[in-house]
Amino acid sequence: MLYDGKYLTDDEFLSHFRMDRSFVMQLNSLLEGDQEFRSVSRKLGKRSSMLNIMVLLKFLSSYGNEAALQKLGLLKEAVNNYMRRACNATLKHHEQFIKWPSIKERWNISGRIRKADSFVNCIGLIDGTLFPLALAPMVNGEDY
């Protein structure tokens, strides 16, 4: 699924995981050595971190019933473990992923959102962009 564009095209991959293949690979290279994945690496092989990350991304990118465990084809306990491990490993790098805009940027963002959507004092919307590894625009990134 990761390497073979014939199994899922780039667009299909992006719609399933909300991240480009290369960014998923980049995220995995950042997290694969984390101790969260060491306990399962013997069972799942060297790519155990990738499986955990992909399960988390699929779950987070699913809407409503699509996020149901049956749709993922895995046992509830396995899904919970995969997501917990991937979240724990990712959150250790929260300073790289979570950015807070300056006061000036917050005023500018709030003004644009108020004009476009009538939301007062809003500086961002949840949009499915999980990590700054995604292709968010450099200007008006909240629009991505």
CORVENWO-V163415 format. One line per field, one symbol per residue. psi: psi as a letter, one per 20 degrees, with the letter a starting at -180 (. if undefined). Layout:
psi->???
This chain:
psi->hghoihgprgggghhhijqqghhggggghhihjqhhihhihhgiahkhhgggghggggghjqpdhhiqhhhikqqggggggggggggggghikhhhhoppqrgghggggggghgghijppkpjqqpjiohqjirlqqhplhii.
